[in-house]
Amino acid sequence: MQSPEELAREKIDKLLTECGWIIQNRSAINLSAGCGIAIREALLKNRDEADYLLFVGGKAIGTVEAKPEGYTLTGVEEQSGKYGKGLLDIYPKWCEPLPFAYESTGTETRFTNRLDPAPTSRNVFAFHKPETLLAYLEPEHQLNTRLANLLTADQMPTTNLWSAQIKAIRNLEKSLAANKRRALIQMATGSGKTYTAVNFVYRLIKLAGARRVLFLVDRGNLGDQTLKDWSSSDKTLSEGKARRVSAGSANQFQQFVTPDDGRKFTELYNVQHLVA
């Protein structure tokens, strides 16, 4: 019978493979076998071992610390950080300490990007693809750089926006640029909350490089009305753009005309209506 640790590593192997990583044992390392290589039980300094040492483009880029299911991962971040600083000299690396660290049980996975100005671990749904981690190394793809673009961009057009909406958008952008991952905007009924959100989503996509935005509604009838709006529309919603918005109030996105481009939001980006 497999131990809890063995079961966890079996699940992690599967998750890594699904995300494009090639799993190898430390006794048979071939860093040229593909873009992303995950070495099991890689040797480190001081006789330590990394459960998985991740390589992209032939260079070490991160670690995965495996724990049995049910283990509290929030206390493992410090251990992962130590492994990121303990590479043997034989390993080529992008930088040291390694910029990326995961802790995983196979059912729960946490991720830390040490390139962020204030690195903290967070839950993720899956491991990143090797190409994604490689892109994160580029300055223009780093989160703090992209969010700072919101503040350094040209003055936001104020046409059709009330002063309260402008204030909400600007303060939210300042909050994100300060590496605060959560924010709450409180606006009165009828003050244009959805229109404010649509304007911000547009800026987040265009200026900060967001690829996907999830826009949730709190009443089912809003989603039903949205589906009706889309069904009766003869607009072409896709122009081959990679970015998309998943919305429960998509009619607002359909009607929204971008202030700088003059085209409708849905002529530039895909909007998908999701239902539970």
PyRosetta script that sets phi, psi and omega in degrees:
from pyrosetta import init, pose_from_sequence

init()
pose = pose_from_sequence("MQSPEELAREKIDKLLTECGWIIQNRSAINLSAGCGIAIREALLKNRDEADYLLFVGGKAIGTVEAKPEGYTLTGVEEQSGKYGKGLLDIYPKWCEPLPFAYESTGTETRFTNRLDPAPTSRNVFAFHKPETLLAYLEPEHQLNTRLANLLTADQMPTTNLWSAQIKAIRNLEKSLAANKRRALIQMATGSGKTYTAVNFVYRLIKLAGARRVLFLVDRGNLGDQTLKDWSSSDKTLSEGKARRVSAGSANQFQQFVTPDDGRKFTELYNVQHLVA")
pose.set_psi(1, 137.3)
pose.set_omega(1, -179.3)
pose.set_phi(2, -73.5)
pose.set_psi(2, 144.2)
pose.set_omega(2, 176.0)
pose.set_phi(3, -76.5)
pose.set_psi(3, 162.9)
pose.set_omega(3, 176.5)
pose.set_phi(4, -56.3)
pose.set_psi(4, -36.7)
pose.set_omega(4, 178.9)
pose.set_phi(5, -65.6)
pose.set_psi(5, -41.8)
pose.set_omega(5, 179.6)
pose.set_phi(6, -66.2)
pose.set_psi(6, -39.5)
pose.set_omega(6, 177.7)
pose.set_phi(7, -63.4)
pose.set_psi(7, -41.1)
pose.set_omega(7, 179.4)
pose.set_phi(8, -63.2)
pose.set_psi(8, -43.8)
pose.set_omega(8, -178.4)
pose.set_phi(9, -68.0)
pose.set_psi(9, -32.3)
pose.set_omega(9, 175.9)
pose.set_phi(10, -63.2)
pose.set_psi(10, -42.6)
pose.set_omega(10, 177.6)
pose.set_phi(11, -66.7)
pose.set_psi(11, -40.8)
pose.set_omega(11, -179.5)
pose.set_phi(12, -65.1)
pose.set_psi(12, -40.8)
pose.set_omega(12, 175.9)
pose.set_phi(13, -54.5)
pose.set_psi(13, -45.9)
pose.set_omega(13, -178.4)
pose.set_phi(14, -64.6)
pose.set_psi(14, -43.6)
pose.set_omega(14, -179.6)
pose.set_phi(15, -63.8)
pose.set_psi(15, -43.4)
pose.set_omega(15, 178.9)
pose.set_phi(16, -63.3)
pose.set_psi(16, -43.5)
pose.set_omega(16, -179.7)
pose.set_phi(17, -61.8)
pose.set_psi(17, -41.8)
pose.set_omega(17, 179.7)
pose.set_phi(18, -63.0)
pose.set_psi(18, -25.6)
pose.set_omega(18, -178.9)
pose.set_phi(19, -96.0)
pose.set_psi(19, 10.0)
pose.set_omega(19, 172.4)
pose.set_phi(20, 98.2)
pose.set_psi(20, 9.2)
pose.set_omega(20, 179.1)
pose.set_phi(21, -91.2)
pose.set_psi(21, 141.5)
pose.set_omega(21, 175.2)
pose.set_phi(22, -97.4)
pose.set_psi(22, 120.9)
pose.set_omega(22, -177.4)
pose.set_phi(23, -86.7)
pose.set_psi(23, 130.9)
pose.set_omega(23, 178.3)
pose.set_phi(24, -135.8)
pose.set_psi(24, 151.7)
pose.set_omega(24, 172.0)
pose.set_phi(25, -85.1)
pose.set_psi(25, 154.7)
pose.set_omega(25, -177.1)
pose.set_phi(26, -68.1)
pose.set_psi(26, -16.6)
pose.set_omega(26, 178.9)
pose.set_phi(27, -82.1)
pose.set_psi(27, -9.9)
pose.set_omega(27, -177.7)
pose.set_phi(28, -141.9)
pose.set_psi(28, 63.9)
pose.set_omega(28, -177.3)
pose.set_phi(29, -84.2)
pose.set_psi(29, 130.1)
pose.set_omega(29, 175.2)
pose.set_phi(30, -138.0)
pose.set_psi(30, 92.3)
pose.set_omega(30, -174.6)
pose.set_phi(31, -71.9)
pose.set_psi(31, -9.8)
pose.set_omega(31, 178.1)
pose.set_phi(32, -95.2)
pose.set_psi(32, 7.5)
pose.set_omega(32, -177.4)
pose.set_phi(33, -73.0)
pose.set_psi(33, -17.9)
pose.set_omega(33, -179.7)
pose.set_phi(34, 179.8)
pose.set_psi(34, -178.9)
pose.set_omega(34, -178.6)
pose.set_phi(35, -67.6)
pose.set_psi(35, -44.9)
pose.set_omega(35, -177.0)
pose.set_phi(36, -118.2)
pose.set_psi(36, 124.5)
pose.set_omega(36, -179.6)
pose.set_phi(37, -122.3)
pose.set_psi(37, 134.1)
pose.set_omega(37, 175.4)
pose.set_phi(38, -116.1)
pose.set_psi(38, 113.6)
pose.set_omega(38, -177.7)
pose.set_phi(39, -94.5)
pose.set_psi(39, 122.2)
pose.set_omega(39, 178.3)
pose.set_phi(40, -73.7)
pose.set_psi(40, 139.0)
pose.set_omega(40, 172.1)
pose.set_phi(41, 49.3)
pose.set_psi(41, 48.3)
pose.set_omega(41, -179.0)
pose.set_phi(42, -69.8)
pose.set_psi(42, 136.1)
pose.set_omega(42, -179.1)
pose.set_phi(43, -73.0)
pose.set_psi(43, 140.3)
pose.set_omega(43, 177.8)
pose.set_phi(44, -125.9)
pose.set_psi(44, -179.2)
pose.set_omega(44, 176.7)
pose.set_phi(45, -67.4)
pose.set_psi(45, 160.2)
pose.set_omega(45, 177.8)
pose.set_phi(46, 59.0)
pose.set_psi(46, 30.5)
pose.set_omega(46, 176.9)
pose.set_phi(47, 62.5)
pose.set_psi(47, 20.7)
pose.set_omega(47, 174.4)
pose.set_phi(48, -80.7)
pose.set_psi(48, 164.7)
pose.set_omega(48, 175.1)
pose.set_phi(49, -135.2)
pose.set_psi(49, 138.5)
pose.set_omega(49, 170.2)
pose.set_phi(50, -93.6)
pose.set_psi(50, 129.8)
pose.set_omega(50, 179.8)
pose.set_phi(51, -55.1)
pose.set_psi(51, -41.7)
pose.set_omega(51, 172.9)
pose.set_phi(52, -142.1)
pose.set_psi(52, 130.8)
pose.set_omega(52, 173.4)
pose.set_phi(53, -110.2)
pose.set_psi(53, 120.5)
pose.set_omega(53, -173.2)
pose.set_phi(54, -94.2)
pose.set_psi(54, 132.6)
pose.set_omega(54, 176.9)
pose.set_phi(55, -121.5)
pose.set_psi(55, 137.5)
pose.set_omega(55, 172.9)
pose.set_phi(56, -128.9)
pose.set_psi(56, 128.4)
pose.set_omega(56, -178.6)
pose.set_phi(57, 61.7)
pose.set_psi(57, 29.7)
pose.set_omega(57, 177.8)
pose.set_phi(58, 83.6)
pose.set_psi(58, 3.5)
pose.set_omega(58, -178.7)
pose.set_phi(59, -125.6)
pose.set_psi(59, 143.6)
pose.set_omega(59, 178.7)
pose.set_phi(60, -64.9)
pose.set_psi(60, 137.4)
pose.set_omega(60, -175.6)
pose.set_phi(61, -133.5)
pose.set_psi(61, -18.2)
pose.set_omega(61, -177.9)
pose.set_phi(62, -174.2)
pose.set_psi(62, 178.0)
pose.set_omega(62, -179.8)
pose.set_phi(63, -132.6)
pose.set_psi(63, 158.6)
pose.set_omega(63, 171.2)
pose.set_phi(64, -126.9)
pose.set_psi(64, 123.5)
pose.set_omega(64, 175.1)
pose.set_phi(65, -101.5)
pose.set_psi(65, 118.7)
pose.set_omega(65, -176.5)
pose.set_phi(66, -94.4)
pose.set_psi(66, 136.4)
pose.set_omega(66, 177.4)
pose.set_phi(67, -135.0)
pose.set_psi(67, 153.1)
pose.set_omega(67, 179.1)
pose.set_phi(68, -66.8)
pose.set_psi(68, 155.7)
pose.set_omega(68, -179.1)
pose.set_phi(69, -58.3)
pose.set_psi(69, 137.3)
pose.set_omega(69, -178.5)
pose.set_phi(70, 95.2)
pose.set_psi(70, -10.7)
pose.set_omega(70, -179.9)
pose.set_phi(71, -72.5)
pose.set_psi(71, 139.2)
pose.set_omega(71, 178.5)
pose.set_phi(72, -77.0)
pose.set_psi(72, 112.8)
pose.set_omega(72, -172.4)
pose.set_phi(73, -82.3)
pose.set_psi(73, -19.1)
pose.set_omega(73, -173.7)
pose.set_phi(74, -64.7)
pose.set_psi(74, -19.2)
pose.set_omega(74, 178.9)
pose.set_phi(75, -94.5)
pose.set_psi(75, 3.2)
pose.set_omega(75, -175.0)
pose.set_phi(76, -95.9)
pose.set_psi(76, -10.1)
pose.set_omega(76, -175.6)
pose.set_phi(77, -58.3)
pose.set_psi(77, -39.0)
pose.set_omega(77, -179.4)
pose.set_phi(78, -64.2)
pose.set_psi(78, -40.2)
pose.set_omega(78, 177.6)
pose.set_phi(79, -63.4)
pose.set_psi(79, -42.7)
pose.set_omega(79, 177.9)
pose.set_phi(80, -61.9)
pose.set_psi(80, -39.2)
pose.set_omega(80, 178.7)
pose.set_phi(81, -62.7)
pose.set_psi(81, -37.2)
pose.set_omega(81, 178.3)
pose.set_phi(82, -64.8)
pose.set_psi(82, -41.4)
pose.set_omega(82, 179.3)
pose.set_phi(83, -64.1)
pose.set_psi(83, -34.2)
pose.set_omega(83, 179.9)
pose.set_phi(84, -66.5)
pose.set_psi(84, -15.4)
pose.set_omega(84, 179.4)
pose.set_phi(85, -104.1)
pose.set_psi(85, -1.6)
pose.set_omega(85, -171.6)
pose.set_phi(86, -111.1)
pose.set_psi(86, 31.0)
pose.set_omega(86, -178.0)
pose.set_phi(87, -69.2)
pose.set_psi(87, 141.5)
pose.set_omega(87, 171.5)
pose.set_phi(88, -69.5)
pose.set_psi(88, 152.4)
pose.set_omega(88, -177.6)
pose.set_phi(89, -66.1)
pose.set_psi(89, -18.0)
pose.set_omega(89, -178.3)
pose.set_phi(90, -72.6)
pose.set_psi(90, -17.4)
pose.set_omega(90, -177.5)
pose.set_phi(91, -89.2)
pose.set_psi(91, 123.5)
pose.set_omega(91, 169.5)
pose.set_phi(92, -68.7)
pose.set_psi(92, 147.1)
pose.set_omega(92, -175.7)
pose.set_phi(93, -146.8)
pose.set_psi(93, 153.6)
pose.set_omega(93, 178.1)
pose.set_phi(94, -72.6)
pose.set_psi(94, -39.7)
pose.set_omega(94, 176.4)
pose.set_phi(95, -167.5)
pose.set_psi(95, 166.3)
pose.set_omega(95, 177.3)
pose.set_phi(96, -137.5)
pose.set_psi(96, 130.5)
pose.set_omega(96, 2.9)
pose.set_phi(97, -66.3)
pose.set_psi(97, 158.2)
pose.set_omega(97, -179.8)
pose.set_phi(98, -61.7)
pose.set_psi(98, 141.2)
pose.set_omega(98, -171.9)
pose.set_phi(99, -76.3)
pose.set_psi(99, -20.2)
pose.set_omega(99, -172.1)
pose.set_phi(100, -127.6)
pose.set_psi(100, 141.4)
pose.set_omega(100, 179.9)
pose.set_phi(101, -143.7)
pose.set_psi(101, 137.9)
pose.set_omega(101, 175.4)
pose.set_phi(102, -120.7)
pose.set_psi(102, 149.4)
pose.set_omega(102, 165.7)
pose.set_phi(103, -126.3)
pose.set_psi(103, 131.5)
pose.set_omega(103, -173.0)
pose.set_phi(104, -147.9)
pose.set_psi(104, 145.2)
pose.set_omega(104, 171.2)
pose.set_phi(105, -105.9)
pose.set_psi(105, -2.6)
pose.set_omega(105, -173.6)
pose.set_phi(106, 94.4)
pose.set_psi(106, -22.3)
pose.set_omega(106, 174.5)
pose.set_phi(107, -114.9)
pose.set_psi(107, -24.1)
pose.set_omega(107, 175.5)
pose.set_phi(108, -129.4)
pose.set_psi(108, 137.0)
pose.set_omega(108, -179.3)
pose.set_phi(109, -136.1)
pose.set_psi(109, 133.9)
pose.set_omega(109, 175.7)
pose.set_phi(110, -118.1)
pose.set_psi(110, 151.5)
pose.set_omega(110, -173.0)
pose.set_phi(111, -136.3)
pose.set_psi(111, 139.3)
pose.set_omega(111, 174.7)
pose.set_phi(112, -125.9)
pose.set_psi(112, 127.3)
pose.set_omega(112, 174.3)
pose.set_phi(113, -104.8)
pose.set_psi(113, 104.9)
pose.set_omega(113, -176.1)
pose.set_phi(114, -76.2)
pose.set_psi(114, -0.7)
pose.set_omega(114, 174.4)
pose.set_phi(115, -82.2)
pose.set_psi(115, -15.5)
pose.set_omega(115, 176.6)
pose.set_phi(116, -66.8)
pose.set_psi(116, 151.7)
pose.set_omega(116, -178.8)
pose.set_phi(117, -62.8)
pose.set_psi(117, -30.9)
pose.set_omega(117, 176.6)
pose.set_phi(118, -134.0)
pose.set_psi(118, 80.7)
pose.set_omega(118, -172.6)
pose.set_phi(119, -62.3)
pose.set_psi(119, 131.2)
pose.set_omega(119, 174.3)
pose.set_phi(120, -142.0)
pose.set_psi(120, 146.9)
pose.set_omega(120, 179.1)
pose.set_phi(121, -75.9)
pose.set_psi(121, 150.0)
pose.set_omega(121, 179.5)
pose.set_phi(122, -147.5)
pose.set_psi(122, 154.5)
pose.set_omega(122, 177.6)
pose.set_phi(123, -70.7)
pose.set_psi(123, 139.9)
pose.set_omega(123, 174.2)
pose.set_phi(124, -130.1)
pose.set_psi(124, 155.9)
pose.set_omega(124, -178.0)
pose.set_phi(125, -78.6)
pose.set_psi(125, -25.8)
pose.set_omega(125, -176.4)
pose.set_phi(126, -159.4)
pose.set_psi(126, 168.8)
pose.set_omega(126, 172.1)
pose.set_phi(127, -70.3)
pose.set_psi(127, 151.4)
pose.set_omega(127, 176.1)
pose.set_phi(128, -76.0)
pose.set_psi(128, 153.0)
pose.set_omega(128, 172.8)
pose.set_phi(129, -69.0)
pose.set_psi(129, 152.3)
pose.set_omega(129, 177.8)
pose.set_phi(130, -54.3)
pose.set_psi(130, -41.4)
pose.set_omega(130, -178.7)
pose.set_phi(131, -64.0)
pose.set_psi(131, -32.0)
pose.set_omega(131, 179.4)
pose.set_phi(132, -68.2)
pose.set_psi(132, -44.5)
pose.set_omega(132, 177.8)
pose.set_phi(133, -62.8)
pose.set_psi(133, -37.8)
pose.set_omega(133, 178.4)
pose.set_phi(134, -63.7)
pose.set_psi(134, -40.4)
pose.set_omega(134, 178.9)
pose.set_phi(135, -66.0)
pose.set_psi(135, -33.3)
pose.set_omega(135, 179.4)
pose.set_phi(136, -62.2)
pose.set_psi(136, -22.0)
pose.set_omega(136, -179.7)
pose.set_phi(137, -72.3)
pose.set_psi(137, -23.8)
pose.set_omega(137, -178.5)
pose.set_phi(138, -73.6)
pose.set_psi(138, 133.7)
pose.set_omega(138, -176.5)
pose.set_phi(139, -54.4)
pose.set_psi(139, -38.5)
pose.set_omega(139, -176.9)
pose.set_phi(140, -71.2)
pose.set_psi(140, -15.0)
pose.set_omega(140, 179.3)
pose.set_phi(141, -99.6)
pose.set_psi(141, -4.4)
pose.set_omega(141, -179.7)
pose.set_phi(142, -73.9)
pose.set_psi(142, 139.6)
pose.set_omega(142, -170.6)
pose.set_phi(143, -56.9)
pose.set_psi(143, -45.9)
pose.set_omega(143, -176.9)
pose.set_phi(144, -64.4)
pose.set_psi(144, -33.5)
pose.set_omega(144, 178.3)
pose.set_phi(145, -68.5)
pose.set_psi(145, -43.6)
pose.set_omega(145, -177.7)
pose.set_phi(146, -68.0)
pose.set_psi(146, -39.7)
pose.set_omega(146, 179.1)
pose.set_phi(147, -70.3)
pose.set_psi(147, -31.8)
pose.set_omega(147, 177.1)
pose.set_phi(148, -64.6)
pose.set_psi(148, -25.3)
pose.set_omega(148, 177.9)
pose.set_phi(149, -61.0)
pose.set_psi(149, -27.0)
pose.set_omega(149, 178.8)
pose.set_phi(150, -62.9)
pose.set_psi(150, -33.3)
pose.set_omega(150, -176.9)
pose.set_phi(151, -87.9)
pose.set_psi(151, -28.3)
pose.set_omega(151, -176.3)
pose.set_phi(152, -93.3)
pose.set_psi(152, -4.3)
pose.set_omega(152, -179.4)
pose.set_phi(153, -70.7)
pose.set_psi(153, 169.2)
pose.set_omega(153, 178.1)
pose.set_phi(154, -57.5)
pose.set_psi(154, 156.9)
pose.set_omega(154, -179.5)
pose.set_phi(155, -53.2)
pose.set_psi(155, 134.1)
pose.set_omega(155, -177.2)
pose.set_phi(156, -67.4)
pose.set_psi(156, 129.2)
pose.set_omega(156, 175.8)
pose.set_phi(157, -59.1)
pose.set_psi(157, 135.9)
pose.set_omega(157, -176.5)
pose.set_phi(158, -107.1)
pose.set_psi(158, 6.1)
pose.set_omega(158, 178.9)
pose.set_phi(159, -60.3)
pose.set_psi(159, 131.5)
pose.set_omega(159, 177.9)
pose.set_phi(160, 67.7)
pose.set_psi(160, 12.7)
pose.set_omega(160, 176.4)
pose.set_phi(161, -112.6)
pose.set_psi(161, 135.6)
pose.set_omega(161, 174.3)
pose.set_phi(162, -80.6)
pose.set_psi(162, 163.6)
pose.set_omega(162, -177.7)
pose.set_phi(163, -61.0)
pose.set_psi(163, -36.7)
pose.set_omega(163, 179.3)
pose.set_phi(164, -65.9)
pose.set_psi(164, -36.1)
pose.set_omega(164, 178.1)
pose.set_phi(165, -68.1)
pose.set_psi(165, -42.4)
pose.set_omega(165, 178.4)
pose.set_phi(166, -61.5)
pose.set_psi(166, -44.3)
pose.set_omega(166, -180.0)
pose.set_phi(167, -62.0)
pose.set_psi(167, -42.5)
pose.set_omega(167, -179.3)
pose.set_phi(168, -62.6)
pose.set_psi(168, -45.1)
pose.set_omega(168, -179.0)
pose.set_phi(169, -64.9)
pose.set_psi(169, -46.2)
pose.set_omega(169, -177.8)
pose.set_phi(170, -64.8)
pose.set_psi(170, -42.0)
pose.set_omega(170, -179.8)
pose.set_phi(171, -68.6)
pose.set_psi(171, -35.2)
pose.set_omega(171, 176.4)
pose.set_phi(172, -64.7)
pose.set_psi(172, -41.2)
pose.set_omega(172, 178.8)
pose.set_phi(173, -65.4)
pose.set_psi(173, -38.6)
pose.set_omega(173, 176.7)
pose.set_phi(174, -63.5)
pose.set_psi(174, -40.0)
pose.set_omega(174, -179.5)
pose.set_phi(175, -63.9)
pose.set_psi(175, -45.8)
pose.set_omega(175, 179.7)
pose.set_phi(176, -65.9)
pose.set_psi(176, -40.5)
pose.set_omega(176, 179.4)
pose.set_phi(177, -64.5)
pose.set_psi(177, -24.0)
pose.set_omega(177, 177.3)
pose.set_phi(178, -87.0)
pose.set_psi(178, 12.8)
pose.set_omega(178, 176.5)
pose.set_phi(179, 67.9)
pose.set_psi(179, 28.6)
pose.set_omega(179, 173.3)
pose.set_phi(180, -95.0)
pose.set_psi(180, 111.7)
pose.set_omega(180, -170.8)
pose.set_phi(181, -77.6)
pose.set_psi(181, -17.5)
pose.set_omega(181, -178.7)
pose.set_phi(182, -123.5)
pose.set_psi(182, 142.1)
pose.set_omega(182, 179.2)
pose.set_phi(183, -149.5)
pose.set_psi(183, 150.8)
pose.set_omega(183, 178.1)
pose.set_phi(184, -125.0)
pose.set_psi(184, 125.5)
pose.set_omega(184, 175.2)
pose.set_phi(185, -108.4)
pose.set_psi(185, 123.6)
pose.set_omega(185, 178.2)
pose.set_phi(186, -108.3)
pose.set_psi(186, 119.6)
pose.set_omega(186, 179.6)
pose.set_phi(187, -135.0)
pose.set_psi(187, 146.9)
pose.set_omega(187, -177.6)
pose.set_phi(188, -70.3)
pose.set_psi(188, 159.1)
pose.set_omega(188, 175.9)
pose.set_phi(189, -59.7)
pose.set_psi(189, 133.0)
pose.set_omega(189, 179.4)
pose.set_phi(190, 83.8)
pose.set_psi(190, 7.1)
pose.set_omega(190, -178.1)
pose.set_phi(191, -90.8)
pose.set_psi(191, 3.2)
pose.set_omega(191, 176.6)
pose.set_phi(192, 85.1)
pose.set_psi(192, 45.7)
pose.set_omega(192, -178.1)
pose.set_phi(193, -64.2)
pose.set_psi(193, -45.1)
pose.set_omega(193, -177.8)
pose.set_phi(194, -66.6)
pose.set_psi(194, -41.3)
pose.set_omega(194, 179.0)
pose.set_phi(195, -63.6)
pose.set_psi(195, -37.1)
pose.set_omega(195, 175.3)
pose.set_phi(196, -61.6)
pose.set_psi(196, -45.0)
pose.set_omega(196, -179.1)
pose.set_phi(197, -63.7)
pose.set_psi(197, -40.3)
pose.set_omega(197, 179.8)
pose.set_phi(198, -62.5)
pose.set_psi(198, -43.7)
pose.set_omega(198, 177.7)
pose.set_phi(199, -60.6)
pose.set_psi(199, -42.9)
pose.set_omega(199, -179.6)
pose.set_phi(200, -67.4)
pose.set_psi(200, -41.5)
pose.set_omega(200, 179.1)
pose.set_phi(201, -59.1)
pose.set_psi(201, -41.3)
pose.set_omega(201, 178.9)
pose.set_phi(202, -60.9)
pose.set_psi(202, -44.3)
pose.set_omega(202, 179.4)
pose.set_phi(203, -67.3)
pose.set_psi(203, -36.4)
pose.set_omega(203, 179.7)
pose.set_phi(204, -64.6)
pose.set_psi(204, -39.2)
pose.set_omega(204, 178.5)
pose.set_phi(205, -71.5)
pose.set_psi(205, -49.3)
pose.set_omega(205, -172.5)
pose.set_phi(206, -74.7)
pose.set_psi(206, -41.8)
pose.set_omega(206, -172.1)
pose.set_phi(207, -96.7)
pose.set_psi(207, -31.6)
pose.set_omega(207, -177.2)
pose.set_phi(208, -105.7)
pose.set_psi(208, 1.8)
pose.set_omega(208, 174.4)
pose.set_phi(209, 72.5)
pose.set_psi(209, 23.6)
pose.set_omega(209, 177.5)
pose.set_phi(210, -62.1)
pose.set_psi(210, 137.6)
pose.set_omega(210, -179.3)
pose.set_phi(211, -98.5)
pose.set_psi(211, -32.0)
pose.set_omega(211, 179.7)
pose.set_phi(212, -142.3)
pose.set_psi(212, 139.9)
pose.set_omega(212, 176.7)
pose.set_phi(213, -131.8)
pose.set_psi(213, 129.3)
pose.set_omega(213, 176.5)
pose.set_phi(214, -101.1)
pose.set_psi(214, 120.8)
pose.set_omega(214, -178.6)
pose.set_phi(215, -113.3)
pose.set_psi(215, 109.3)
pose.set_omega(215, -174.8)
pose.set_phi(216, -98.0)
pose.set_psi(216, 146.4)
pose.set_omega(216, 172.9)
pose.set_phi(217, -116.2)
pose.set_psi(217, 158.0)
pose.set_omega(217, -175.4)
pose.set_phi(218, -104.9)
pose.set_psi(218, 6.5)
pose.set_omega(218, 177.8)
pose.set_phi(219, -136.5)
pose.set_psi(219, 132.2)
pose.set_omega(219, -175.8)
pose.set_phi(220, -62.3)
pose.set_psi(220, -31.7)
pose.set_omega(220, -176.8)
pose.set_phi(221, -66.6)
pose.set_psi(221, -26.1)
pose.set_omega(221, 176.4)
pose.set_phi(222, -66.1)
pose.set_psi(222, -39.7)
pose.set_omega(222, 177.3)
pose.set_phi(223, -66.7)
pose.set_psi(223, -40.2)
pose.set_omega(223, 178.4)
pose.set_phi(224, -62.6)
pose.set_psi(224, -42.8)
pose.set_omega(224, 179.2)
pose.set_phi(225, -64.0)
pose.set_psi(225, -37.7)
pose.set_omega(225, 178.5)
pose.set_phi(226, -61.9)
pose.set_psi(226, -46.4)
pose.set_omega(226, 179.6)
pose.set_phi(227, -59.7)
pose.set_psi(227, -40.1)
pose.set_omega(227, 177.7)
pose.set_phi(228, -62.9)
pose.set_psi(228, -42.7)
pose.set_omega(228, 179.5)
pose.set_phi(229, -60.6)
pose.set_psi(229, -43.2)
pose.set_omega(229, -179.0)
pose.set_phi(230, -68.0)
pose.set_psi(230, -40.1)
pose.set_omega(230, -176.5)
pose.set_phi(231, -64.4)
pose.set_psi(231, -31.2)
pose.set_omega(231, -177.9)
pose.set_phi(232, -89.8)
pose.set_psi(232, 0.7)
pose.set_omega(232, -177.2)
pose.set_phi(233, -93.2)
pose.set_psi(233, 138.6)
pose.set_omega(233, 176.5)
pose.set_phi(234, -104.3)
pose.set_psi(234, 15.0)
pose.set_omega(234, 179.4)
pose.set_phi(235, -71.7)
pose.set_psi(235, 146.9)
pose.set_omega(235, 170.4)
pose.set_phi(236, -83.1)
pose.set_psi(236, 120.1)
pose.set_omega(236, -171.3)
pose.set_phi(237, -92.9)
pose.set_psi(237, -9.1)
pose.set_omega(237, -176.1)
pose.set_phi(238, -128.7)
pose.set_psi(238, 133.5)
pose.set_omega(238, 173.1)
pose.set_phi(239, -122.1)
pose.set_psi(239, 28.5)
pose.set_omega(239, 178.2)
pose.set_phi(240, 78.4)
pose.set_psi(240, 14.4)
pose.set_omega(240, -179.6)
pose.set_phi(241, -78.9)
pose.set_psi(241, 144.4)
pose.set_omega(241, -178.0)
pose.set_phi(242, -76.1)
pose.set_psi(242, -29.8)
pose.set_omega(242, -174.8)
pose.set_phi(243, -80.4)
pose.set_psi(243, 147.3)
pose.set_omega(243, -178.9)
pose.set_phi(244, -148.7)
pose.set_psi(244, 161.3)
pose.set_omega(244, 175.0)
pose.set_phi(245, -125.3)
pose.set_psi(245, 129.4)
pose.set_omega(245, 174.0)
pose.set_phi(246, -98.9)
pose.set_psi(246, 118.0)
pose.set_omega(246, -167.9)
pose.set_phi(247, -130.8)
pose.set_psi(247, 147.0)
pose.set_omega(247, 171.8)
pose.set_phi(248, -101.3)
pose.set_psi(248, -1.6)
pose.set_omega(248, 178.1)
pose.set_phi(249, -136.6)
pose.set_psi(249, 54.2)
pose.set_omega(249, -167.9)
pose.set_phi(250, -67.8)
pose.set_psi(250, -20.7)
pose.set_omega(250, -179.6)
pose.set_phi(251, -60.7)
pose.set_psi(251, -32.8)
pose.set_omega(251, 177.1)
pose.set_phi(252, -63.2)
pose.set_psi(252, -38.7)
pose.set_omega(252, 178.4)
pose.set_phi(253, -70.5)
pose.set_psi(253, -35.7)
pose.set_omega(253, 179.8)
pose.set_phi(254, -64.2)
pose.set_psi(254, -38.3)
pose.set_omega(254, -176.3)
pose.set_phi(255, -84.5)
pose.set_psi(255, -19.1)
pose.set_omega(255, -172.8)
pose.set_phi(256, -71.1)
pose.set_psi(256, 123.4)
pose.set_omega(256, 175.6)
pose.set_phi(257, -99.2)
pose.set_psi(257, 123.9)
pose.set_omega(257, -176.4)
pose.set_phi(258, -64.9)
pose.set_psi(258, 134.9)
pose.set_omega(258, -172.0)
pose.set_phi(259, -69.3)
pose.set_psi(259, -23.8)
pose.set_omega(259, -176.9)
pose.set_phi(260, -103.0)
pose.set_psi(260, -28.1)
pose.set_omega(260, -175.5)
pose.set_phi(261, -96.2)
pose.set_psi(261, -33.0)
pose.set_omega(261, 179.7)
pose.set_phi(262, 87.5)
pose.set_psi(262, -6.5)
pose.set_omega(262, 177.2)
pose.set_phi(263, -96.4)
pose.set_psi(263, 162.0)
pose.set_omega(263, 178.0)
pose.set_phi(264, -72.1)
pose.set_psi(264, 151.8)
pose.set_omega(264, -179.1)
pose.set_phi(265, -54.1)
pose.set_psi(265, -43.2)
pose.set_omega(265, -176.1)
pose.set_phi(266, -75.6)
pose.set_psi(266, -8.9)
pose.set_omega(266, 172.2)
pose.set_phi(267, -83.8)
pose.set_psi(267, -13.3)
pose.set_omega(267, -179.4)
pose.set_phi(268, -106.4)
pose.set_psi(268, -34.8)
pose.set_omega(268, -173.6)
pose.set_phi(269, -135.1)
pose.set_psi(269, 153.3)
pose.set_omega(269, 176.1)
pose.set_phi(270, -75.3)
pose.set_psi(270, 139.3)
pose.set_omega(270, 172.7)
pose.set_phi(271, -125.5)
pose.set_psi(271, 124.0)
pose.set_omega(271, -179.3)
pose.set_phi(272, -114.3)
pose.set_psi(272, 136.8)
pose.set_omega(272, 175.8)
pose.set_phi(273, -94.0)
pose.set_psi(273, 121.0)
pose.set_omega(273, -178.4)
pose.set_phi(274, -109.0)
pose.set_psi(274, 141.0)
pose.set_omega(274, 176.2)
pose.set_phi(275, -129.2)
pose.set_psi(275, 151.6)
pose.set_omega(275, -179.2)
pose.set_phi(276, -74.4)
pose.dump_pdb("model.pdb")
